[in-house]
């Protein structure tokens, strides 16, 4: 069984947010941080991993990502604040 991840990246505390899904969290966050992928995160400087959760299947992770993308900004901020109140970059703890 492969793990899948839903994650939230931020440009800074209370800054621009990005919600994504991946089967390789370290690789995907590295790509965002280094600006290797053109798009939203590169354009807005979204480089800090502030939240992630693990799922047993990519299917459940995609469903959760879709749900979270429809949440209000306030709900996303509350989720980050609950698990990472200091908005620390979680990437160093992954690598």
Beta strands, then each sheet from edge to edge (+ up, - down):
strand 1: 4-10
strand 2: 17-22
strand 3: 48-55
sheet 1: 2+ 1- 3+
end
